[in-house]
Amino acid sequence: MQGLRMSALFLLPMLGWNTVTDLKRKQISLLSVILFGLTGIVLASVSSLRSFFLKESLESLIAGAAIGALLLLLSRLTRGAVSFGDGLIFAVLGLYLGIFQVVLLLFLSCFAAGITGTVLLIMGRADQKSRLPLVPFVLISYMALLAL
């Protein structure tokens, strides 16, 4: 859990920044993904930094980033039904959180978005073609994990 809290120093600003851009423009900030992604690569590569900030093995961090890569592939295969930006966000999250925490975060985020989408459908504020931005749900889910 300590690694989750230390990674929050980097992930909360990235997720906050991208929540705003996702809600306003329905896209993420590529600059922030590159900036925080490069920082994650440095932290994961330097053993002493990894042991202080991340608390995960290098293999777990690489596997976590691979979850984002799978989402990028899924985005390509579904012609954007899964957002390319969400895949980028999860690739960066994987560099900081590792495989187990990033899969949990993906599950919680999708669950929260699904509940919200269902409520919006029932209330008549959305239809089946409506798209919800995922990054706000990622931020909320990450904050929930931090609170545990």
MARDOKE-622461 format. One record per atom (N, C-alpha, C): atom name; residue number from 1; x, y, z. Coordinates in Angstrom, 1 decimal, decimal comma. Atoms other than C-alpha are relative to their C-alpha. Layout:
BEGIN
- atom; n; u; v; w
- CA; NUM; X; Y; Z .
...
END
This chain:
BEGIN
- atom; n; u; v; w
- N; 1; 0,8; -1,2; 0,0 .
- CA; 1; 0,0; 0,0; 0,0 .
- C; 1; 0,9; 1,3; 0,0 .
- N; 2; -0,8; -1,1; 0,0 .
- CA; 2; 2,9; 2,3; 0,6 .
- C; 2; 0,4; 0,5; -1,4 .
- N; 3; -0,3; -0,4; 1,4 .
- CA; 3; 3,9; 2,2; -3,1 .
- C; 3; -1,2; 0,7; -0,7 .
- N; 4; 1,2; -0,6; 0,6 .
- CA; 4; 0,3; 3,1; -4,0 .
- C; 4; 0,0; 1,5; 0,4 .
- N; 5; 0,1; -1,4; -0,5 .
- CA; 5; 0,5; 6,2; -1,8 .
- C; 5; 1,2; 0,9; -0,6 .
- N; 6; -1,1; -0,8; 0,6 .
- CA; 6; 4,0; 7,3; -3,1 .
- C; 6; -0,3; 0,3; -1,4 .
- N; 7; 0,3; -0,3; 1,4 .
- CA; 7; 2,9; 6,9; -6,7 .
- C; 7; -1,1; 1,0; -0,2 .
- N; 8; 1,0; -1,0; 0,1 .
- CA; 8; 0,0; 9,2; -5,9 .
- C; 8; 0,6; 1,4; -0,2 .
- N; 9; -0,7; -1,3; 0,3 .
- CA; 9; 2,5; 12,1; -6,0 .
- C; 9; 0,0; 0,3; -1,5 .
- N; 10; -0,1; -0,2; 1,4 .
- CA; 10; 2,7; 11,5; -9,7 .
- C; 10; -1,4; -0,2; -0,7 .
- N; 11; 1,2; 0,4; 0,7 .
- CA; 11; -0,6; 9,9; -10,6 .
- C; 11; -1,2; 0,9; 0,2 .
- N; 12; 1,1; -0,9; -0,3 .
- CA; 12; -3,1; 12,3; -8,9 .
- C; 12; 0,1; 1,2; -1,0 .
- N; 13; -0,1; -1,1; 0,9 .
- CA; 13; -1,8; 15,3; -10,9 .
- C; 13; -0,4; -0,4; -1,5 .
- N; 14; 0,3; 0,4; 1,4 .
- CA; 14; -1,9; 13,3; -14,2 .
- C; 14; -1,5; -0,3; -0,2 .
- N; 15; 1,4; 0,4; 0,2 .
- CA; 15; -5,4; 11,9; -13,6 .
- C; 15; -0,9; 1,3; 0,2 .
- N; 16; 0,8; -1,2; -0,1 .
- CA; 16; -6,7; 15,3; -12,4 .
- C; 16; 0,0; 0,8; -1,3 .
- N; 17; -0,2; -0,8; 1,2 .
- CA; 17; -5,3; 17,1; -15,4 .
- C; 17; -0,8; -0,6; -1,2 .
- N; 18; 0,7; 0,6; 1,1 .
- CA; 18; -6,7; 14,5; -17,8 .
- C; 18; -1,5; -0,2; 0,3 .
- N; 19; 1,4; -0,1; -0,3 .
- CA; 19; -10,1; 14,4; -16,0 .
- C; 19; -0,6; 1,2; -0,6 .
- N; 20; 0,5; -1,2; 0,5 .
- CA; 20; -10,5; 18,0; -16,8 .
- C; 20; -0,1; 0,0; -1,6 .
- N; 21; 0,0; -0,1; 1,5 .
- CA; 21; -9,5; 17,7; -20,5 .
- C; 21; -0,9; -1,1; -0,6 .
- N; 22; 0,9; 1,0; 0,5 .
- CA; 22; -11,5; 14,5; -20,9 .
- C; 22; -1,5; 0,5; 0,1 .
- N; 23; 1,4; -0,5; -0,2 .
- CA; 23; -14,7; 16,2; -19,5 .
- C; 23; -0,2; 1,2; -1,0 .
- N; 24; 0,2; -1,2; 0,8 .
- CA; 24; -14,1; 19,4; -21,5 .
- C; 24; 0,0; -0,3; -1,5 .
- N; 25; -0,2; 0,2; 1,4 .
- CA; 25; -12,8; 18,2; -24,8 .
- C; 25; -0,1; -1,4; -0,5 .
- N; 26; 0,1; 1,5; 0,3 .
- CA; 26; -13,4; 14,4; -24,7 .
- C; 26; 1,3; -0,5; -0,6 .
- N; 27; -1,3; 0,5; 0,3 .
- CA; 27; -9,7; 13,8; -25,1 .
- C; 27; 1,0; 0,2; 1,1 .
- N; 28; -1,0; -0,1; -1,1 .
- CA; 28; -6,6; 13,4; -22,9 .
- C; 28; 1,1; 0,9; -0,5 .
- N; 29; -1,2; -0,8; 0,3 .
- CA; 29; -3,5; 15,6; -22,8 .
- C; 29; 1,2; -0,9; -0,3 .
- N; 30; -1,2; 0,8; 0,3 .
- CA; 30; -0,8; 13,8; -24,7 .
- C; 30; 1,3; 0,4; 0,6 .
- N; 31; -1,2; -0,6; -0,7 .
- CA; 31; 1,8; 16,1; -23,2 .
- C; 31; 0,1; -0,6; 1,4 .
- N; 32; -0,1; 0,5; -1,3 .
- CA; 32; 0,9; 14,9; -19,7 .
- C; 32; 0,3; -1,5; 0,0 .
- N; 33; -0,3; 1,5; 0,1 .
- CA; 33; 0,9; 11,2; -20,7 .
- C; 33; 1,5; -0,2; -0,3 .
- N; 34; -1,4; 0,2; 0,3 .
- CA; 34; 4,3; 11,6; -22,2 .
- C; 34; 0,9; 0,4; 1,2 .
- N; 35; -0,7; -0,5; -1,2 .
- CA; 35; 5,6; 13,6; -19,2 .
- C; 35; 0,0; -1,0; 1,1 .
- N; 36; 0,1; 1,0; -1,1 .
- CA; 36; 4,3; 11,2; -16,6 .
- C; 36; 0,5; -1,4; -0,4 .
- N; 37; -0,5; 1,3; 0,5 .
- CA; 37; 5,1; 8,2; -18,7 .
- C; 37; 1,5; -0,1; 0,0 .
- N; 38; -1,5; 0,0; -0,1 .
- CA; 38; 8,8; 9,2; -19,0 .
- C; 38; 0,5; 0,0; 1,4 .
- N; 39; -0,3; 0,0; -1,4 .
- CA; 39; 8,9; 9,9; -15,3 .
- C; 39; -0,1; -1,4; 0,6 .
- N; 40; 0,2; 1,4; -0,4 .
- CA; 40; 7,5; 6,4; -14,7 .
- C; 40; 1,0; -0,9; -0,5 .
- N; 41; -1,1; 0,9; 0,5 .
- CA; 41; 10,1; 4,8; -16,9 .
- C; 41; 1,3; 0,2; 0,8 .
- N; 42; -1,2; -0,3; -0,8 .
- CA; 42; 12,9; 6,6; -15,0 .
- C; 42; -0,1; -0,7; 1,3 .
- N; 43; 0,2; 0,6; -1,3 .
- CA; 43; 11,4; 5,5; -11,7 .
- C; 43; 0,1; -1,5; 0,0 .
- N; 44; -0,1; 1,4; 0,1 .
- CA; 44; 11,0; 2,0; -12,8 .
- C; 44; 1,4; -0,6; -0,4 .
- N; 45; -1,3; 0,4; 0,4 .
- CA; 45; 14,4; 1,8; -14,3 .
- C; 45; 1,1; 0,1; 1,0 .
- N; 46; -1,1; -0,2; -1,0 .
- CA; 46; 16,5; 3,1; -11,4 .
- C; 46; -0,5; -0,7; 1,2 .
- N; 47; 0,4; 0,9; -1,1 .
- CA; 47; 16,4; 0,5; -8,7 .
- C; 47; -0,3; 0,7; 1,3 .
- N; 48; 0,2; -0,7; -1,3 .
- CA; 48; 16,8; 2,8; -5,7 .
- C; 48; -1,3; 0,9; -0,1 .
- N; 49; 1,2; -0,8; 0,1 .
- CA; 49; 14,0; 5,1; -7,0 .
- C; 49; -1,3; -1,0; 0,0 .
- N; 50; 1,2; 0,9; 0,1 .
- CA; 50; 11,7; 2,1; -7,8 .
- C; 50; -0,3; -0,5; 1,4 .
- N; 51; 0,3; 0,5; -1,3 .
- CA; 51; 12,1; 0,7; -4,3 .
- C; 51; -0,6; 1,0; 1,0 .
- N; 52; 0,5; -1,0; -0,9 .
- CA; 52; 11,3; 4,0; -2,7 .
- C; 52; -1,4; 0,5; -0,5 .
- N; 53; 1,3; -0,6; 0,4 .
- CA; 53; 8,4; 5,3; -4,9 .
- C; 53; -1,0; -1,1; -0,5 .
- N; 54; 0,9; 0,9; 0,7 .
- CA; 54; 6,9; 2,2; -6,6 .
- C; 54; -0,3; -1,3; 0,8 .
- N; 55; 0,2; 1,2; -0,8 .
- CA; 55; 7,4; -0,9; -4,4 .
- C; 55; -0,5; -1,2; -0,7 .
- N; 56; 0,4; 1,2; 0,9 .
- CA; 56; 6,7; -3,3; -7,3 .
- C; 56; 1,2; -0,4; -0,7 .
- N; 57; -1,1; 0,5; 0,8 .
- CA; 57; 9,0; -5,5; -9,2 .
- C; 57; 0,0; 0,6; -1,4 .
- N; 58; -0,1; -0,5; 1,4 .
- CA; 58; 10,2; -4,4; -12,6 .
- C; 58; -0,9; -0,8; -0,9 .
- N; 59; 0,9; 0,9; 0,8 .
- CA; 59; 8,3; -7,4; -14,1 .
- C; 59; -1,4; 0,4; 0,2 .
- N; 60; 1,4; -0,4; -0,3 .
- CA; 60; 5,1; -6,3; -12,4 .
- C; 60; -0,4; 1,3; -0,7 .
- N; 61; 0,2; -1,4; 0,6 .
- CA; 61; 5,5; -2,7; -13,7 .
- C; 61; -0,1; -0,2; -1,5 .
- N; 62; 0,1; 0,2; 1,4 .
- CA; 62; 6,1; -3,9; -17,2 .
- C; 62; -1,3; -0,7; -0,4 .
- N; 63; 1,3; 0,7; 0,3 .
- CA; 63; 3,1; -6,3; -17,1 .
- C; 63; -1,1; 1,0; 0,2 .
- N; 64; 1,0; -1,0; -0,2 .
- CA; 64; 1,1; -3,4; -15,7 .
- C; 64; -0,2; 0,9; -1,2 .
- N; 65; 0,0; -0,9; 1,2 .
- CA; 65; 2,1; -1,2; -18,7 .
- C; 65; -0,6; -0,8; -1,2 .
- N; 66; 0,5; 0,8; 1,1 .
- CA; 66; 1,2; -4,1; -21,0 .
- C; 66; -1,6; -0,1; 0,0 .
- N; 67; 1,5; -0,1; 0,0 .
- CA; 67; -2,5; -3,8; -19,8 .
- C; 67; -0,4; 1,2; -0,9 .
- N; 68; 0,2; -1,1; 0,9 .
- CA; 68; -2,4; -0,4; -21,4 .
- C; 68; 0,2; -0,3; -1,4 .
- N; 69; -0,3; 0,4; 1,4 .
- CA; 69; -0,9; -1,8; -24,5 .
- C; 69; -1,1; -0,9; -0,6 .
- N; 70; 1,1; 0,8; 0,5 .
- CA; 70; -3,7; -4,4; -24,7 .
- C; 70; -1,2; 0,9; -0,3 .
- N; 71; 1,1; -1,0; 0,2 .
- CA; 71; -6,2; -1,5; -24,4 .
- C; 71; 0,2; 0,8; -1,3 .
- N; 72; -0,3; -0,7; 1,2 .
- CA; 72; -4,4; 0,3; -27,2 .
- C; 72; -0,3; -0,9; -1,2 .
- N; 73; 0,3; 1,0; 1,1 .
- CA; 73; -4,7; -2,9; -29,4 .
- C; 73; -1,5; -0,1; -0,1 .
- N; 74; 1,5; 0,1; 0,0 .
- CA; 74; -8,4; -3,2; -28,4 .
- C; 74; -0,6; 1,3; -0,7 .
- N; 75; 0,5; -1,3; 0,7 .
- CA; 75; -8,9; 0,5; -29,5 .
- C; 75; 0,2; -0,1; -1,5 .
- N; 76; -0,2; 0,2; 1,5 .
- CA; 76; -7,4; -0,3; -32,9 .
- C; 76; -1,0; -1,0; -0,6 .
- N; 77; 0,8; 1,1; 0,5 .
- CA; 77; -9,4; -3,5; -33,3 .
- C; 77; -1,5; 0,4; 0,0 .
- N; 78; 1,4; -0,4; -0,1 .
- CA; 78; -12,7; -1,8; -32,3 .
- C; 78; -0,2; 1,3; -0,7 .
- N; 79; 0,1; -1,3; 0,7 .
- CA; 79; -12,0; 1,3; -34,4 .
- C; 79; -0,4; 1,2; 0,9 .
- N; 80; 0,2; -1,1; -0,9 .
- CA; 80; -12,1; 3,6; -31,4 .
- C; 80; -1,1; -0,2; 1,0 .
- N; 81; 1,0; 0,2; -1,0 .
- CA; 81; -14,9; 2,0; -29,4 .
- C; 81; 0,6; 0,1; 1,4 .
- N; 82; -0,8; -0,2; -1,2 .
- CA; 82; -12,3; 1,7; -26,6 .
- C; 82; 0,9; 1,1; -0,4 .
- N; 83; -0,8; -1,2; 0,3 .
- CA; 83; -10,6; 5,1; -26,4 .
- C; 83; 1,5; -0,3; 0,0 .
- N; 84; -1,5; 0,1; 0,1 .
- CA; 84; -6,9; 5,2; -27,5 .
- C; 84; 0,6; 0,7; 1,2 .
- N; 85; -0,5; -0,8; -1,1 .
- CA; 85; -6,4; 7,8; -24,8 .
- C; 85; 0,0; -0,8; 1,3 .
- N; 86; 0,1; 0,8; -1,2 .
- CA; 86; -7,6; 5,4; -22,1 .
- C; 86; 1,1; -1,0; 0,0 .
- N; 87; -1,1; 0,9; 0,1 .
- CA; 87; -5,1; 2,9; -23,3 .
- C; 87; 1,3; 0,6; 0,4 .
- N; 88; -1,2; -0,7; -0,4 .
- CA; 88; -2,3; 5,4; -23,0 .
- C; 88; 0,0; 0,3; 1,5 .
- N; 89; 0,1; -0,3; -1,4 .
- CA; 89; -3,5; 6,4; -19,5 .
- C; 89; 0,3; -1,3; 0,8 .
- N; 90; -0,3; 1,2; -0,7 .
- CA; 90; -3,5; 2,8; -18,4 .
- C; 90; 1,4; -0,6; -0,2 .
- N; 91; -1,4; 0,4; 0,2 .
- CA; 91; -0,1; 2,1; -19,9 .
- C; 91; 0,9; 0,8; 1,1 .
- N; 92; -0,8; -0,8; -1,0 .
- CA; 92; 1,3; 4,9; -17,7 .
- C; 92; -0,3; -0,4; 1,4 .
- N; 93; 0,4; 0,4; -1,3 .
- CA; 93; -0,7; 3,8; -14,7 .
- C; 93; 0,7; -1,3; 0,4 .
- N; 94; -0,7; 1,3; -0,2 .
- CA; 94; 0,8; 0,3; -15,1 .
- C; 94; 1,5; 0,2; 0,3 .
- N; 95; -1,4; -0,3; -0,3 .
- CA; 95; 4,3; 1,8; -15,0 .
- C; 95; 0,2; 0,3; 1,5 .
- N; 96; -0,1; -0,4; -1,4 .
- CA; 96; 3,6; 3,1; -11,5 .
- C; 96; -0,6; -1,0; 1,0 .
- N; 97; 0,7; 0,8; -1,0 .
- CA; 97; 1,2; 0,6; -10,0 .
- C; 97; 0,3; -1,5; -0,1 .
- N; 98; -0,2; 1,4; 0,1 .
- CA; 98; 2,1; -2,8; -11,4 .
- C; 98; -1,3; -0,7; -0,5 .
- N; 99; 1,1; 0,7; 0,7 .
- CA; 99; -0,1; -5,5; -12,9 .
- C; 99; -1,3; -0,2; 0,9 .
- N; 100; 1,2; 0,3; -0,8 .
- CA; 100; -2,4; -6,3; -9,9 .
- C; 100; -0,8; 1,2; 0,3 .
- N; 101; 0,8; -1,2; -0,4 .
- CA; 101; -3,3; -2,8; -8,9 .
- C; 101; -0,6; 0,7; -1,3 .
- N; 102; 0,6; -0,6; 1,2 .
- CA; 102; -3,8; -1,6; -12,5 .
- C; 102; -1,2; -0,8; -0,5 .
- N; 103; 1,2; 0,8; 0,4 .
- CA; 103; -6,1; -4,5; -13,3 .
- C; 103; -1,2; 0,3; 1,0 .
- N; 104; 1,1; -0,4; -0,9 .
- CA; 104; -8,1; -3,7; -10,1 .
- C; 104; -0,5; 1,4; -0,3 .
- N; 105; 0,5; -1,4; 0,4 .
- CA; 105; -8,2; 0,0; -11,1 .
- C; 105; -0,8; 0,0; -1,2 .
- N; 106; 0,8; 0,1; 1,3 .
- CA; 106; -9,4; -0,9; -14,6 .
- C; 106; -1,4; -0,6; 0,3 .
- N; 107; 1,3; 0,6; -0,4 .
- CA; 107; -12,1; -3,1; -13,1 .
- C; 107; -0,9; 1,0; 0,7 .
- N; 108; 0,8; -1,0; -0,8 .
- CA; 108; -13,3; -0,5; -10,6 .
- C; 108; -0,4; 1,2; -0,9 .
- N; 109; 0,3; -1,2; 0,9 .
- CA; 109; -13,2; 2,3; -13,2 .
- C; 109; -1,2; -0,4; -1,0 .
- N; 110; 1,1; 0,4; 0,9 .
- CA; 110; -15,3; 0,3; -15,7 .
- C; 110; -1,3; -0,3; 0,7 .
- N; 111; 1,2; 0,2; -0,8 .
- CA; 111; -17,7; -0,8; -13,0 .
- C; 111; -0,7; 1,3; 0,3 .
- N; 112; 0,5; -1,3; -0,4 .
- CA; 112; -18,2; 2,8; -11,8 .
- C; 112; -0,7; 0,6; -1,3 .
- N; 113; 0,5; -0,6; 1,2 .
- CA; 113; -18,7; 4,0; -15,4 .
- C; 113; -1,2; -0,8; -0,5 .
- N; 114; 1,2; 0,8; 0,4 .
- CA; 114; -21,1; 1,1; -16,1 .
- C; 114; -1,2; 0,3; 0,8 .
- N; 115; 1,1; -0,4; -0,9 .
- CA; 115; -23,2; 2,0; -13,1 .
- C; 115; -0,6; 1,3; -0,4 .
- N; 116; 0,4; -1,3; 0,4 .
- CA; 116; -23,3; 5,6; -14,1 .
- C; 116; -0,7; 0,0; -1,3 .
- N; 117; 0,7; 0,1; 1,3 .
- CA; 117; -24,2; 4,8; -17,7 .
- C; 117; -1,4; -0,6; 0,1 .
- N; 118; 1,3; 0,7; -0,2 .
- CA; 118; -27,0; 2,5; -16,5 .
- C; 118; -1,0; 1,0; 0,6 .
- N; 119; 0,9; -1,0; -0,6 .
- CA; 119; -28,4; 5,3; -14,3 .
- C; 119; -0,4; 1,1; -1,0 .
- N; 120; 0,3; -1,0; 1,0 .
- CA; 120; -28,1; 7,8; -17,1 .
- C; 120; -1,0; -0,5; -1,1 .
- N; 121; 1,0; 0,6; 1,0 .
- CA; 121; -30,0; 5,4; -19,5 .
- C; 121; -1,4; -0,1; 0,7 .
- N; 122; 1,3; 0,1; -0,7 .
- CA; 122; -32,8; 4,8; -16,9 .
- C; 122; -0,6; 1,4; 0,1 .
- N; 123; 0,5; -1,4; -0,1 .
- CA; 123; -33,1; 8,6; -16,4 .
- C; 123; -0,3; 0,6; -1,3 .
- N; 124; 0,3; -0,6; 1,3 .
- CA; 124; -33,3; 9,2; -20,1 .
- C; 124; 1,0; 1,1; -0,4 .
- N; 125; -1,0; -1,0; 0,3 .
- CA; 125; -30,2; 11,4; -20,1 .
- C; 125; 1,1; -0,5; -1,0 .
- N; 126; -0,9; 0,6; 0,9 .
- CA; 126; -28,3; 9,1; -22,4 .
- C; 126; -0,7; -1,1; -0,8 .
- N; 127; 0,5; 1,1; 0,8 .
- CA; 127; -28,9; 6,5; -25,1 .
- C; 127; 1,2; -1,0; -0,1 .
- N; 128; -1,0; 1,1; 0,1 .
- CA; 128; -27,0; 3,3; -26,1 .
- C; 128; 1,2; 0,5; -0,8 .
- N; 129; -1,2; -0,5; 0,8 .
- CA; 129; -24,7; 5,3; -28,4 .
- C; 129; 0,8; 1,1; 0,8 .
- N; 130; -0,7; -1,0; -0,8 .
- CA; 130; -23,7; 7,8; -25,7 .
- C; 130; 1,3; -0,5; 0,5 .
- N; 131; -1,3; 0,4; -0,5 .
- CA; 131; -20,1; 7,8; -24,6 .
- C; 131; 0,3; 0,8; 1,3 .
- N; 132; -0,4; -0,6; -1,3 .
- CA; 132; -18,8; 8,4; -21,1 .
- C; 132; 1,5; 0,1; 0,0 .
- N; 133; -1,5; -0,1; -0,1 .
- CA; 133; -15,3; 9,7; -20,5 .
- C; 133; 0,4; -0,9; 1,2 .
- N; 134; -0,5; 1,0; -1,0 .
- CA; 134; -13,4; 7,0; -18,5 .
- C; 134; 0,9; 0,6; 1,1 .
- N; 135; -1,0; -0,5; -0,9 .
- CA; 135; -10,7; 9,1; -16,9 .
- C; 135; -0,5; 0,5; 1,3 .
- N; 136; 0,5; -0,4; -1,3 .
- CA; 136; -12,9; 10,7; -14,3 .
- C; 136; -0,3; -1,2; 0,9 .
- N; 137; 0,2; 1,2; -0,8 .
- CA; 137; -13,9; 7,2; -13,1 .
- C; 137; 1,3; -0,6; 0,4 .
- N; 138; -1,3; 0,5; -0,4 .
- CA; 138; -10,3; 6,2; -13,1 .
- C; 138; 0,5; 0,8; 1,2 .
- N; 139; -0,4; -0,9; -1,1 .
- CA; 139; -9,5; 9,2; -10,8 .
- C; 139; -0,8; -0,3; 1,3 .
- N; 140; 0,8; 0,3; -1,1 .
- CA; 140; -12,4; 8,4; -8,5 .
- C; 140; 0,4; -1,3; 0,6 .
- N; 141; -0,3; 1,4; -0,5 .
- CA; 141; -11,5; 4,7; -8,3 .
- C; 141; 1,4; 0,0; 0,6 .
- N; 142; -1,4; 0,0; -0,5 .
- CA; 142; -7,8; 5,5; -7,7 .
- C; 142; -0,1; 0,7; 1,4 .
- N; 143; 0,2; -0,7; -1,4 .
- CA; 143; -8,8; 7,9; -4,8 .
- C; 143; -0,6; -1,0; 1,0 .
- N; 144; 0,7; 1,0; -0,9 .
- CA; 144; -11,0; 5,1; -3,4 .
- C; 144; 1,1; -1,0; 0,5 .
- N; 145; -1,1; 1,0; -0,4 .
- CA; 145; -8,0; 2,7; -3,4 .
- C; 145; 1,0; 0,7; 0,9 .
- N; 146; -0,8; -0,7; -1,0 .
- CA; 146; -5,9; 5,3; -1,7 .
- C; 146; -0,6; 0,1; 1,4 .
- N; 147; 0,7; -0,1; -1,3 .
- CA; 147; -8,5; 5,7; 1,0 .
- C; 147; -0,1; -1,3; 0,8 .
- N; 148; 0,1; 1,3; -0,7 .
- CA; 148; -8,5; 2,0; 1,8 .
- C; 148; 1,2; -0,2; 0,9 .
END
